[in-house]
Amino acid sequence: MDFSGFYAATLTPFNQDESINYADLQQLVEFNCQSGLKGLYVGGSTAEAFLCSTEERIDLLKATAEVASQTEATLIAHVGDISTKKSEKIARAAADLPYHAISAVTPFYYPVGFEQLKRHYSDIVQAAGKPMIVYNFPAFSGMSLNRDQISELLNIDGVVALKQTSADLYQMEQLTRGNPDKTVFNGFDEILASGLVAGAKGGIGSTYNIQAQRILAINEAIQAGDVVKATGLQREANQVIDALVSAGVIPGLKYVLKLKGILSTDACRRPMNQVSAENRAKLEQLVEAGLC
């Protein structure tokens, strides 16, 4: 299966009491499935997955699939956790759902040897019985992998792609050049145009929830060789991203989606911060200007 393309990393809507808001979830999934993107990347860090219990994560995968499977969206279930055992449990649940692939971030907090990391991924692939997208996020996982190590992960049986959330564009180019049969996704939205030039075959991003059309337009400009247009669109995207970073990306996204009538609340799980009055004003201006 060709997984190249662009995927929204979905959020988890909450009620004010921090319970999952399934009505808002349905509306958000429908909104993203109608945006023109290839599909959804469900249950990752954007979804506050590591603030949810294992059972909640499985419930989110089920609820999202119930809505999205009625569309043509390609679905990727993020099942990764600090524990291989927990990852396997979520992967087995995803195996019984209409997901086309699974993904897992490298384990974080505890130091893990590279041989153990390879076994971690192999065990998850076996538990799910579905294609795996390795998720490399060194800034958050604390695990910095070199080109050869990532290439080894890409050659584990069942691994078909890599989500490369790294600003190292040289490594991006090395990976795409050295692994032409694998799909490498750009992970940092703020360097999408550069990542595509470096060989990425798509992207997975949180801000796709509010600027999917601009993301697709950046890709169209790059494919057409119009660097000037792609640069201008990337700069527009980065105005939005700058405001989200100041506000806190996940709370900021939820606030914008609330302004747009997609979510009924912008609640996050503690200890996630809420958007300050100053940053709410900045986001409101961007929405009014039609930038997001």
Short mmCIF file of the C-alpha atoms (twelve columns), coordinates in Angstrom:
data_MODEL
# 
_entry.id   MODEL 
# 
loop_
_atom_site.group_PDB 
_atom_site.id 
_atom_site.type_symbol 
_atom_site.label_atom_id 
_atom_site.label_alt_id 
_atom_site.label_comp_id 
_atom_site.label_asym_id 
_atom_site.label_seq_id 
_atom_site.Cartn_x 
_atom_site.Cartn_y 
_atom_site.Cartn_z 
_atom_site.pdbx_PDB_model_num 
ATOM 1   C CA . MET A 1   0.000   0.000  0.000  1 
ATOM 2   C CA . ASP A 2   1.232   3.498  -0.822 1 
ATOM 3   C CA . PHE A 3   1.140   5.557  2.376  1 
ATOM 4   C CA . SER A 4   2.607   8.738  0.874  1 
ATOM 5   C CA . GLY A 5   0.518   11.860 1.439  1 
ATOM 6   C CA . PHE A 6   -0.588  14.151 4.241  1 
ATOM 7   C CA . TYR A 7   -2.216  13.180 7.537  1 
ATOM 8   C CA . ALA A 8   -3.677  15.228 10.379 1 
ATOM 9   C CA . ALA A 9   -2.351  14.186 13.773 1 
ATOM 10  C CA . THR A 10  -5.671  14.208 15.579 1 
ATOM 11  C CA . LEU A 11  -6.486  15.812 18.925 1 
ATOM 12  C CA . THR A 12  -8.498  14.366 21.797 1 
ATOM 13  C CA . PRO A 13  -11.402 16.650 22.758 1 
ATOM 14  C CA . PHE A 14  -12.186 16.737 26.476 1 
ATOM 15  C CA . ASN A 15  -15.040 18.006 28.596 1 
ATOM 16  C CA . GLN A 16  -14.312 20.447 31.402 1 
ATOM 17  C CA . ASP A 17  -14.109 17.531 33.851 1 
ATOM 18  C CA . GLU A 18  -11.357 15.985 31.636 1 
ATOM 19  C CA . SER A 19  -13.551 13.136 30.401 1 
ATOM 20  C CA . ILE A 20  -13.384 12.468 26.658 1 
ATOM 21  C CA . ASN A 21  -15.914 14.415 24.623 1 
ATOM 22  C CA . TYR A 22  -16.986 11.860 22.021 1 
ATOM 23  C CA . ALA A 23  -19.468 14.207 20.314 1 
ATOM 24  C CA . ASP A 24  -16.668 16.691 19.635 1 
ATOM 25  C CA . LEU A 25  -14.404 13.842 18.553 1 
ATOM 26  C CA . GLN A 26  -16.896 12.787 15.906 1 
ATOM 27  C CA . GLN A 27  -17.184 16.341 14.616 1 
ATOM 28  C CA . LEU A 28  -13.400 16.786 14.491 1 
ATOM 29  C CA . VAL A 29  -12.882 13.492 12.662 1 
ATOM 30  C CA . GLU A 30  -15.545 14.383 10.099 1 
ATOM 31  C CA . PHE A 31  -13.981 17.832 9.645  1 
ATOM 32  C CA . ASN A 32  -10.522 16.377 8.978  1 
ATOM 33  C CA . CYS A 33  -11.833 13.657 6.681  1 
ATOM 34  C CA . GLN A 34  -13.440 16.349 4.514  1 
ATOM 35  C CA . SER A 35  -10.279 18.491 4.324  1 
ATOM 36  C CA . GLY A 36  -8.649  16.792 1.339  1 
ATOM 37  C CA . LEU A 37  -5.889  15.165 3.390  1 
ATOM 38  C CA . LYS A 38  -4.890  11.538 2.773  1 
ATOM 39  C CA . GLY A 39  -5.926  10.466 6.246  1 
ATOM 40  C CA . LEU A 40  -5.539  10.600 10.003 1 
ATOM 41  C CA . TYR A 41  -2.729  9.785  12.413 1 
ATOM 42  C CA . VAL A 42  -4.682  8.823  15.520 1 
ATOM 43  C CA . GLY A 43  -3.608  8.666  19.152 1 
ATOM 44  C CA . GLY A 44  -0.194  10.304 19.009 1 
ATOM 45  C CA . SER A 45  1.344   13.000 21.175 1 
ATOM 46  C CA . THR A 46  -1.008  15.613 19.670 1 
ATOM 47  C CA . ALA A 47  -3.864  13.506 21.052 1 
ATOM 48  C CA . GLU A 48  -2.425  13.839 24.580 1 
ATOM 49  C CA . ALA A 49  -2.025  10.062 24.444 1 
ATOM 50  C CA . PHE A 50  0.431   9.915  27.298 1 
ATOM 51  C CA . LEU A 51  -2.073  11.681 29.551 1 
ATOM 52  C CA . CYS A 52  -4.657  8.991  28.786 1 
ATOM 53  C CA . SER A 53  -5.001  5.499  30.210 1 
ATOM 54  C CA . THR A 54  -4.416  2.478  27.993 1 
ATOM 55  C CA . GLU A 55  -8.160  1.793  27.950 1 
ATOM 56  C CA . GLU A 56  -8.909  5.390  26.931 1 
ATOM 57  C CA . ARG A 57  -6.383  5.178  24.116 1 
ATOM 58  C CA . ILE A 58  -8.052  2.036  22.801 1 
ATOM 59  C CA . ASP A 59  -11.480 3.655  23.096 1 
ATOM 60  C CA . LEU A 60  -10.210 6.652  21.103 1 
ATOM 61  C CA . LEU A 61  -8.941  4.377  18.341 1 
ATOM 62  C CA . LYS A 62  -12.321 2.631  18.225 1 
ATOM 63  C CA . ALA A 63  -14.382 5.831  18.235 1 
ATOM 64  C CA . THR A 64  -12.243 7.494  15.563 1 
ATOM 65  C CA . ALA A 65  -12.300 4.443  13.306 1 
ATOM 66  C CA . GLU A 66  -16.071 4.161  13.621 1 
ATOM 67  C CA . VAL A 67  -16.440 7.603  12.040 1 
ATOM 68  C CA . ALA A 68  -13.465 7.690  9.660  1 
ATOM 69  C CA . SER A 69  -13.942 4.198  8.221  1 
ATOM 70  C CA . GLN A 70  -17.098 5.496  6.526  1 
ATOM 71  C CA . THR A 71  -14.812 7.669  4.363  1 
ATOM 72  C CA . GLU A 72  -11.840 6.988  2.093  1 
ATOM 73  C CA . ALA A 73  -9.357  8.220  4.712  1 
ATOM 74  C CA . THR A 74  -6.228  6.171  5.317  1 
ATOM 75  C CA . LEU A 75  -5.951  5.504  9.057  1 
ATOM 76  C CA . ILE A 76  -2.767  5.156  11.088 1 
ATOM 77  C CA . ALA A 77  -3.049  4.150  14.762 1 
ATOM 78  C CA . HIS A 78  -0.300  5.376  17.055 1 
ATOM 79  C CA . VAL A 79  0.180   2.615  19.630 1 
ATOM 80  C CA . GLY A 80  3.564   3.574  21.076 1 
ATOM 81  C CA . ASP A 81  4.258   3.796  24.769 1 
ATOM 82  C CA . ILE A 82  7.187   3.811  27.154 1 
ATOM 83  C CA . SER A 83  6.352   0.142  27.811 1 
ATOM 84  C CA . THR A 84  6.543   -2.550 25.137 1 
ATOM 85  C CA . LYS A 85  3.806   -4.486 26.943 1 
ATOM 86  C CA . LYS A 86  1.401   -1.519 26.825 1 
ATOM 87  C CA . SER A 87  2.306   -0.869 23.196 1 
ATOM 88  C CA . GLU A 88  1.535   -4.497 22.345 1 
ATOM 89  C CA . LYS A 89  -1.842  -4.273 24.085 1 
ATOM 90  C CA . ILE A 90  -2.856  -1.186 22.091 1 
ATOM 91  C CA . ALA A 91  -1.429  -2.751 18.913 1 
ATOM 92  C CA . ARG A 92  -3.545  -5.881 19.382 1 
ATOM 93  C CA . ALA A 93  -6.611  -3.670 19.753 1 
ATOM 94  C CA . ALA A 94  -5.690  -1.801 16.558 1 
ATOM 95  C CA . ALA A 95  -5.351  -5.145 14.786 1 
ATOM 96  C CA . ASP A 96  -9.091  -5.671 15.182 1 
ATOM 97  C CA . LEU A 97  -9.965  -2.202 13.858 1 
ATOM 98  C CA . PRO A 98  -9.968  -0.822 10.297 1 
ATOM 99  C CA . TYR A 99  -6.558  0.847  10.561 1 
ATOM 100 C CA . HIS A 100 -4.258  0.525  7.580  1 
ATOM 101 C CA . ALA A 101 -1.057  0.824  9.620  1 
ATOM 102 C CA . ILE A 102 0.283   1.389  13.115 1 
ATOM 103 C CA . SER A 103 2.981   3.704  14.403 1 
ATOM 104 C CA . ALA A 104 5.023   3.994  17.584 1 
ATOM 105 C CA . VAL A 105 7.327   6.641  18.957 1 
ATOM 106 C CA . THR A 106 10.670  5.494  20.321 1 
ATOM 107 C CA . PRO A 107 10.460  4.795  24.077 1 
ATOM 108 C CA . PHE A 108 11.295  7.800  26.222 1 
ATOM 109 C CA . TYR A 109 12.568  8.670  29.715 1 
ATOM 110 C CA . TYR A 110 14.443  5.408  30.423 1 
ATOM 111 C CA . PRO A 111 17.634  4.812  28.415 1 
ATOM 112 C CA . VAL A 112 17.138  1.992  25.899 1 
ATOM 113 C CA . GLY A 113 19.866  0.218  23.943 1 
ATOM 114 C CA . PHE A 114 19.550  0.036  20.185 1 
ATOM 115 C CA . GLU A 115 19.146  -3.754 20.074 1 
ATOM 116 C CA . GLN A 116 16.343  -3.481 22.621 1 
ATOM 117 C CA . LEU A 117 14.766  -0.738 20.516 1 
ATOM 118 C CA . LYS A 118 14.745  -2.975 17.451 1 
ATOM 119 C CA . ARG A 119 13.142  -5.760 19.441 1 
ATOM 120 C CA . HIS A 120 10.590  -3.270 20.814 1 
ATOM 121 C CA . TYR A 121 9.472   -2.431 17.286 1 
ATOM 122 C CA . SER A 122 9.512   -6.040 16.108 1 
ATOM 123 C CA . ASP A 123 7.350   -7.102 19.041 1 
ATOM 124 C CA . ILE A 124 4.794   -4.367 18.310 1 
ATOM 125 C CA . VAL A 125 4.663   -5.279 14.611 1 
ATOM 126 C CA . GLN A 126 4.009   -8.907 15.535 1 
ATOM 127 C CA . ALA A 127 1.275   -7.906 17.994 1 
ATOM 128 C CA . ALA A 128 -0.570  -5.818 15.400 1 
ATOM 129 C CA . GLY A 129 0.105   -7.782 12.224 1 
ATOM 130 C CA . LYS A 130 -0.059  -4.509 10.299 1 
ATOM 131 C CA . PRO A 131 2.510   -2.255 8.598  1 
ATOM 132 C CA . MET A 132 4.564   -0.137 10.994 1 
ATOM 133 C CA . ILE A 133 5.551   3.538  10.726 1 
ATOM 134 C CA . VAL A 134 8.529   4.227  12.985 1 
ATOM 135 C CA . TYR A 135 8.277   7.588  14.762 1 
ATOM 136 C CA . ASN A 136 11.598  9.381  15.335 1 
ATOM 137 C CA . PHE A 137 11.212  12.416 17.627 1 
ATOM 138 C CA . PRO A 138 14.600  12.992 19.297 1 
ATOM 139 C CA . ALA A 139 13.702  16.318 20.930 1 
ATOM 140 C CA . PHE A 140 10.934  14.731 23.004 1 
ATOM 141 C CA . SER A 141 11.982  11.088 23.268 1 
ATOM 142 C CA . GLY A 142 15.529  11.859 24.373 1 
ATOM 143 C CA . MET A 143 16.825  9.194  21.976 1 
ATOM 144 C CA . SER A 144 19.041  10.534 19.195 1 
ATOM 145 C CA . LEU A 145 19.414  8.004  16.384 1 
ATOM 146 C CA . ASN A 146 21.925  8.324  13.576 1 
ATOM 147 C CA . ARG A 147 21.228  7.672  9.904  1 
ATOM 148 C CA . ASP A 148 22.429  4.073  9.985  1 
ATOM 149 C CA . GLN A 149 20.352  3.228  13.049 1 
ATOM 150 C CA . ILE A 150 17.199  4.703  11.530 1 
ATOM 151 C CA . SER A 151 17.876  2.789  8.329  1 
ATOM 152 C CA . GLU A 152 18.147  -0.407 10.382 1 
ATOM 153 C CA . LEU A 153 14.753  0.318  11.915 1 
ATOM 154 C CA . LEU A 154 13.328  0.904  8.448  1 
ATOM 155 C CA . ASN A 155 14.525  -2.544 7.414  1 
ATOM 156 C CA . ILE A 156 12.783  -4.399 10.257 1 
ATOM 157 C CA . ASP A 157 10.284  -6.808 8.756  1 
ATOM 158 C CA . GLY A 158 6.920   -5.038 8.584  1 
ATOM 159 C CA . VAL A 159 8.257   -1.469 8.777  1 
ATOM 160 C CA . VAL A 160 7.160   0.545  5.740  1 
ATOM 161 C CA . ALA A 161 7.684   4.184  6.692  1 
ATOM 162 C CA . LEU A 162 9.211   6.742  9.031  1 
ATOM 163 C CA . LYS A 163 7.734   9.815  10.669 1 
ATOM 164 C CA . GLN A 164 10.808  12.029 10.909 1 
ATOM 165 C CA . THR A 165 10.102  14.784 13.424 1 
ATOM 166 C CA . SER A 166 13.529  16.346 13.337 1 
ATOM 167 C CA . ALA A 167 14.971  19.606 12.031 1 
ATOM 168 C CA . ASP A 168 17.988  17.732 10.636 1 
ATOM 169 C CA . LEU A 169 17.261  18.145 6.927  1 
ATOM 170 C CA . TYR A 170 20.616  16.627 5.977  1 
ATOM 171 C CA . GLN A 171 19.586  13.431 7.741  1 
ATOM 172 C CA . MET A 172 16.179  13.625 6.045  1 
ATOM 173 C CA . GLU A 173 17.867  13.721 2.635  1 
ATOM 174 C CA . GLN A 174 20.206  10.879 3.582  1 
ATOM 175 C CA . LEU A 175 17.311  8.716  4.705  1 
ATOM 176 C CA . THR A 176 15.180  9.339  1.627  1 
ATOM 177 C CA . ARG A 177 18.163  8.769  -0.665 1 
ATOM 178 C CA . GLY A 178 19.258  5.617  1.122  1 
ATOM 179 C CA . ASN A 179 15.778  4.104  1.509  1 
ATOM 180 C CA . PRO A 180 13.928  4.859  -1.744 1 
ATOM 181 C CA . ASP A 181 11.440  2.034  -1.171 1 
ATOM 182 C CA . LYS A 182 10.258  3.489  2.147  1 
ATOM 183 C CA . THR A 183 7.955   6.452  2.800  1 
ATOM 184 C CA . VAL A 184 9.527   9.197  4.898  1 
ATOM 185 C CA . PHE A 185 7.088   11.717 6.370  1 
ATOM 186 C CA . ASN A 186 8.027   15.242 7.389  1 
ATOM 187 C CA . GLY A 187 7.092   15.718 11.049 1 
ATOM 188 C CA . PHE A 188 7.818   19.369 11.821 1 
ATOM 189 C CA . ASP A 189 5.126   21.482 10.125 1 
ATOM 190 C CA . GLU A 190 7.317   24.597 10.179 1 
ATOM 191 C CA . ILE A 191 9.827   23.035 7.740  1 
ATOM 192 C CA . LEU A 192 7.407   21.151 5.491  1 
ATOM 193 C CA . ALA A 193 8.546   22.814 2.256  1 
ATOM 194 C CA . SER A 194 12.185  22.091 3.086  1 
ATOM 195 C CA . GLY A 195 11.369  18.524 4.112  1 
ATOM 196 C CA . LEU A 196 9.633   17.895 0.794  1 
ATOM 197 C CA . VAL A 197 12.638  19.271 -1.081 1 
ATOM 198 C CA . ALA A 198 14.808  16.905 0.980  1 
ATOM 199 C CA . GLY A 199 12.747  13.974 -0.290 1 
ATOM 200 C CA . ALA A 200 9.857   13.494 2.127  1 
ATOM 201 C CA . LYS A 201 6.858   11.855 0.462  1 
ATOM 202 C CA . GLY A 202 4.283   13.496 2.694  1 
ATOM 203 C CA . GLY A 203 3.753   14.856 6.149  1 
ATOM 204 C CA . ILE A 204 2.042   14.149 9.445  1 
ATOM 205 C CA . GLY A 205 1.261   17.207 11.503 1 
ATOM 206 C CA . SER A 206 -0.801  18.689 14.282 1 
ATOM 207 C CA . THR A 207 -1.424  22.046 12.609 1 
ATOM 208 C CA . TYR A 208 -3.005  20.220 9.651  1 
ATOM 209 C CA . ASN A 209 -6.134  20.266 11.853 1 
ATOM 210 C CA . ILE A 210 -6.536  23.986 11.108 1 
ATOM 211 C CA . GLN A 211 -4.568  24.644 7.901  1 
ATOM 212 C CA . ALA A 212 -4.933  21.551 5.743  1 
ATOM 213 C CA . GLN A 213 -5.521  23.519 2.533  1 
ATOM 214 C CA . ARG A 214 -2.298  25.487 2.983  1 
ATOM 215 C CA . ILE A 215 -0.361  22.285 3.678  1 
ATOM 216 C CA . LEU A 216 -1.662  20.731 0.464  1 
ATOM 217 C CA . ALA A 217 -0.898  23.937 -1.444 1 
ATOM 218 C CA . ILE A 218 2.713   23.886 -0.230 1 
ATOM 219 C CA . ASN A 219 3.082   20.391 -1.623 1 
ATOM 220 C CA . GLU A 220 1.477   21.362 -4.933 1 
ATOM 221 C CA . ALA A 221 3.882   24.302 -5.286 1 
ATOM 222 C CA . ILE A 222 6.925   22.137 -4.518 1 
ATOM 223 C CA . GLN A 223 5.823   19.468 -7.003 1 
ATOM 224 C CA . ALA A 224 5.352   22.187 -9.631 1 
ATOM 225 C CA . GLY A 225 8.813   23.598 -8.934 1 
ATOM 226 C CA . ASP A 226 7.397   26.930 -7.752 1 
ATOM 227 C CA . VAL A 227 9.756   27.633 -4.880 1 
ATOM 228 C CA . VAL A 228 8.630   31.253 -4.517 1 
ATOM 229 C CA . LYS A 229 4.997   30.218 -3.996 1 
ATOM 230 C CA . ALA A 230 5.965   27.383 -1.642 1 
ATOM 231 C CA . THR A 231 8.105   29.766 0.414  1 
ATOM 232 C CA . GLY A 232 5.283   32.280 0.703  1 
ATOM 233 C CA . LEU A 233 2.828   29.600 1.793  1 
ATOM 234 C CA . GLN A 234 5.317   28.222 4.322  1 
ATOM 235 C CA . ARG A 235 5.740   31.695 5.777  1 
ATOM 236 C CA . GLU A 236 1.971   32.009 6.153  1 
ATOM 237 C CA . ALA A 237 1.893   28.598 7.838  1 
ATOM 238 C CA . ASN A 238 4.662   29.657 10.176 1 
ATOM 239 C CA . GLN A 239 2.765   32.767 11.270 1 
ATOM 240 C CA . VAL A 240 0.088   30.398 12.514 1 
ATOM 241 C CA . ILE A 241 2.661   28.050 14.042 1 
ATOM 242 C CA . ASP A 242 4.433   30.938 15.826 1 
ATOM 243 C CA . ALA A 243 1.158   31.895 17.511 1 
ATOM 244 C CA . LEU A 244 0.427   28.282 18.429 1 
ATOM 245 C CA . VAL A 245 3.874   27.788 19.941 1 
ATOM 246 C CA . SER A 246 3.389   30.914 22.083 1 
ATOM 247 C CA . ALA A 247 -0.016  29.686 23.219 1 
ATOM 248 C CA . GLY A 248 0.983   26.039 23.622 1 
ATOM 249 C CA . VAL A 249 0.406   24.047 20.438 1 
ATOM 250 C CA . ILE A 250 -2.275  21.645 21.653 1 
ATOM 251 C CA . PRO A 251 -4.276  24.169 23.740 1 
ATOM 252 C CA . GLY A 252 -3.902  26.678 20.900 1 
ATOM 253 C CA . LEU A 253 -5.211  24.255 18.297 1 
ATOM 254 C CA . LYS A 254 -8.200  23.448 20.462 1 
ATOM 255 C CA . TYR A 255 -8.935  27.135 20.990 1 
ATOM 256 C CA . VAL A 256 -8.869  27.808 17.239 1 
ATOM 257 C CA . LEU A 257 -11.102 24.802 16.565 1 
ATOM 258 C CA . LYS A 258 -13.507 26.098 19.193 1 
ATOM 259 C CA . LEU A 259 -13.543 29.505 17.483 1 
ATOM 260 C CA . LYS A 260 -14.315 27.768 14.189 1 
ATOM 261 C CA . GLY A 261 -17.194 25.835 15.758 1 
ATOM 262 C CA . ILE A 262 -15.599 22.401 15.386 1 
ATOM 263 C CA . LEU A 263 -15.098 21.853 19.133 1 
ATOM 264 C CA . SER A 264 -17.438 22.947 21.899 1 
ATOM 265 C CA . THR A 265 -14.642 23.362 24.458 1 
ATOM 266 C CA . ASP A 266 -10.873 23.849 24.400 1 
ATOM 267 C CA . ALA A 267 -10.266 21.771 27.539 1 
ATOM 268 C CA . CYS A 268 -6.998  19.837 27.891 1 
ATOM 269 C CA . ARG A 269 -5.830  17.248 30.392 1 
ATOM 270 C CA . ARG A 270 -3.857  18.497 33.352 1 
ATOM 271 C CA . PRO A 271 -1.080  19.544 33.598 1 
ATOM 272 C CA . MET A 272 -1.480  20.946 30.060 1 
ATOM 273 C CA . ASN A 273 -1.762  24.726 30.182 1 
ATOM 274 C CA . GLN A 274 -4.762  26.720 29.018 1 
ATOM 275 C CA . VAL A 275 -4.378  29.570 26.516 1 
ATOM 276 C CA . SER A 276 -3.742  32.960 28.124 1 
ATOM 277 C CA . ALA A 277 -5.887  35.989 27.331 1 
ATOM 278 C CA . GLU A 278 -3.010  37.556 25.385 1 
ATOM 279 C CA . ASN A 279 -2.535  34.486 23.214 1 
ATOM 280 C CA . ARG A 280 -6.295  34.049 22.730 1 
ATOM 281 C CA . ALA A 281 -6.342  37.536 21.215 1 
ATOM 282 C CA . LYS A 282 -3.500  36.650 18.825 1 
ATOM 283 C CA . LEU A 283 -5.254  33.485 17.683 1 
ATOM 284 C CA . GLU A 284 -8.541  35.333 17.261 1 
ATOM 285 C CA . GLN A 285 -6.800  37.828 14.966 1 
ATOM 286 C CA . LEU A 286 -5.416  35.020 12.811 1 
ATOM 287 C CA . VAL A 287 -8.857  33.431 12.499 1 
ATOM 288 C CA . GLU A 288 -10.439 36.791 11.628 1 
ATOM 289 C CA . ALA A 289 -7.733  37.331 8.980  1 
ATOM 290 C CA . GLY A 290 -8.515  33.945 7.465  1 
ATOM 291 C CA . LEU A 291 -5.028  32.563 8.154  1 
ATOM 292 C CA . CYS A 292 -6.387  29.577 10.062 1 
# 
